[in-house]
Amino acid sequence: MTTEFKAKRPSQLLLATDLGARCDRALDRAVQLSREWHAPLTVVHAFEQIEPIADEPGWRQPQDAALAIQAELEDELDETGLPGITVRVLKGKPSEVVLNVAEEVQAELILTGVKRDGAFEKALLGDTVTELARHSKVPVLVVKKRLRKPYGKIVVATDLSELSRAALARAVDLFGPENLVVFHASFAHFASRMDDRVAYESELRSDAIQNCRDFIRDVAGDAAAVSIEVVVEYGEPDLLLEKYVQDKKVDLVVAATRGRSGLLGVLLGSVAIRILDSVACDVLIVRS
């Protein structure tokens, strides 16, 4: 069965920001994609409570926290030069607020950032990002890197399952097949028992590459199956991808998570969440 694509870019983007020091990275990417795709942008900030400003008199304390934050955001967004940005500042649990606003404005892509990112340190995803990745009905783009150019090399992580089709399908929809790499990590069962482990793994890899090309053909057609690069390796997907992203200067990783709730959904989506946590580049999480 061939996947039917929307064959279009998102018509509405939503940026979730916590006003932290790293939120400018997600904002810059949101503005770039909004311009490239001609998609309106809504910026949402959620707060659970506002702490008083230390050592300041009462008249300097914000009388209406939401209005004060909204004014701050609007001033910052004016500097982008992007017309028609909508700002929403609401009180409530951040993940719930973002998902509710996304549904209200019919956003087709949610962008958000991380708390910390650097050459020698891991990003801190935070509970909100993890909750969005697990429960959003639309793809979630987690921005880690500074914007230097449009996305170039894009890796789609797949286990060739029916549920992982969504990641490849959405990547083709958004970015086309030209710069895509399909990355399949597996385990070479019984390899340790083989006299010639290298030859055994080589034979398995050849079969796996053909399976990947059949998978791509089924999802995206014959032309994509020929043009999209395929990489097959053996081991843990998140650990292999972390090294591949670093060595090959990958801009974006696309992974699918299962659209289920409860413990089962958490377990089935754990690989995508581990990928989200481990790789240094931006990550697009697509719900199956």
N, C-alpha and C positions, 0 to 999 in steps of 0.2 A: 504493500500500500504506500503510495507516494504522498508525502505531506503536502497539504495545500497551504501555500504561503499567503500572508496578507499582501505581500508585494508592495509594501509601503512603509515609510518611516513613521515614528510616533507623531500624532497630531497634537499632543499635549505633554509637556514635561513638568515634573515636580521635583524641586530641590528641597531636601530636608537639611536644615542647618542648625547647629547648636551655638553658633556665634563664636566658636573656639578659634584658636590660632591657625588651625589647619583647614578651616571651612572655606578659605579662599580658593583652595585647589579644586574642590567640588564645584564652587561657583564658576570659576573660570571654564571648567569643562562643560558645565551646563549652558553657559552663554555661547560657547563655541558650537555645541550641538544644536542649540536653539537656532542659531544663525544658519548653520549648514542645512538643517532639516526644515527650516521655516516653521518651527513649532513654538507656540506660545509657552512661556515659562511661568510657573507659580512657585514662589518661595514660601516655605512654611517653617515656623519656629514654634516649638512647644515648650512650655515651662510648667513645672509643678508648683514651685513657689519662688518668690523673689526675696533675696536677702537684703536687708537695709544696707545702705552705703555707709561703711564705717567712718566714724569721726566727721560726719557731715550733718549740718543742722537740718531741721525738719523740712524747710522750704526747698532744700536741694534733693530731698528724697522724692522719687517718682510717685506722683499721685495715682497714675494709672499705668501699671507696669506694661500692659500689652501695648498701649499707645506709645510709650517711651521706646520700647523695643522696635515697634513698627517704624517709628520715625528714624531710628538709627539704621535699620535695614534699608529703608527707602533712600536715605542719603548715600549709603554705600552702593546701592544698585544703580543709582543715577550715574555713577562714574563708569559703569560698563558701557553706556551708550546704547543698550539694547532696549528698544521701545516695548511698551505693553507688558512689563513684568508685573504680576500680581503678587502682593505680599499678604500672608495670613499669619497672625500671631495669636495662639490659643493656649489656654491653660488646660493641662491634663497630662496623662502619661504619654511621653513622646511617640512611642511606636503606634499607639492607638490613635493619636491625633493625626499623625502622618498618613496612616492607612485610611482613616475616615475622610481626610481632605482629598487624598488620591482618588477615592471612589466618587466623591462629590464633584470634582472637576474633570473626572474621566481621564485621568492621567494614564498614559501608556508606558511610561518609564519613570522610575523614581531614582534620583541621584542622591548620594549622601557621601560623607567623608569618614575619616578615621581620626582618632585623637592624637596619634603620634606616628611619625614615619621618618625614617632616616637611613643612611647608608649602613649603619652598624647596629640598628635596633629594629625590633619587630613593631608593627603597627598594633595599636590597641583598638580592637573593633568596638568594644562596648556592647552593652545589652541591647541598645536600640538598633544598631546595625544588624546584629544577629537575629533579632525579632523580625525585622523587615525582611531579611533574607529568607527566613523560614515561612513567613505568613503572607507576604504580599502576593496578590493575584497577578500583578504585572512585574516585568523584569526589574531588578534592582541593580543599579550600577554603583559600585563602591569605588570611590576615587581615592587613590593613594599618592599618585605622582603629580608633580607640577605639569601644567599644560605647556608643552613645547611645540606640539604639532598635532594634527588630526591622527587618530589611531592608524597605525601602519600594520605591523605584524600582530595578528590576532590568533590565539590558540583556542580551539574548542576541545574541551576535555570530554571524553565519552567512554562509556563501558559497552557501547553497541546495543544497549537495551532499548526496548520500546520507549521507556520513559525518558531516555537521554536524547531522543530525537529532537525535543523542543529546543535544546541548546544550539544544535547545528542549524535548525530551521530559522531560529531567531537571528543568529549571527549572519546568515545569508541575507535575510530580510533587511537587516540594518546596515551591513557593511559590504555586501556582495561577496562572491567566492574568491576574488582575486588575491587577497592577502591572508586567507585563512589557512591554518594548519590544524588538521585533526590529530589529536594526541590520545593514544590508547595505551593505558598501563594495565598490565595483566600479571598473572603469576604462572611461571613455567612449572606446572605440576610434574612431579617425579624427576625433575632435572637433576637433583642431587644423586639419584640412583643410576644415572646414565653413564656409560663408559666415556662417551664423547659428549660432554654437556654443551660445548660450543655448537657442535653440529646439530644437536637436538633443538637448542634454542633458535638457531638459524632457520630450521625447518618450520618451527612453530611461528616464528616472526613472519616468514613468507606467507603462511596461511592467514595470519592475523591481518596483514596488510591487505590481502585480497578481500577479507571480510570487511575491513574498513571501507574499501573502495565500493563494495556492494552496498554498504550502509549509506555512504554518501550519495550513490546513484539513486537509491530508493527514496532518500529525503530530498535531494536537490537536483537530480537529473544527471544525464550522461556527461555534459560539459563540465559540471562541477566535479564529478568523479575523476575526470582526467586532470583538471587544473589544480585542485586542492592537494597540498602536500600532506602526506601521512607519516606519522612518527609512531612507532610501536616499541615499547620498552617493558621490562619486567621488574616489578617491585610496587611499592606503595605509591598511589597516584600523586598525593600531595607532596611527598618528598622528591619524586622525580620531576614534577612540574616546577618546584621551587628552583631546582638546579637548571632546568631547561630555560625558564624565564630569565634567570640571571645570565646564563651563557649566550643565549640567542637574542638578548635585548628585546624581549617581547613587550608589547605595549598593553595588551589586554588579554585576559583569560575569560572564557565563557564556560559556565558549568550549569548543570541542571540540578534542581532539588525537587523533592517529591511534594506535591500539593496535598498533604495530609496533616491532620492535627494529632496531638497527643504523643505518647512515647514512641509509637511506631514511626510517625512522621519525623521525629527527632533522630531516630536511629537511621532511617533510610536517607535522610538528608545530611548525615554526618560527614560524608566524603566531601560534599560541596562546601560545607562549613569549614572543614580542615583546609581545603584549597584556598578558600577566602582568607583564612588566617595565615597561611604559610607563604604565599607568593608575594613578591614585592611590588608587582604591577597592579593596575586597576583590574577589578573583577566584575563581570556581569553575571548575576545569578538569575536563572530563568526557571520559573516554576513549571513542572511537568503537569 
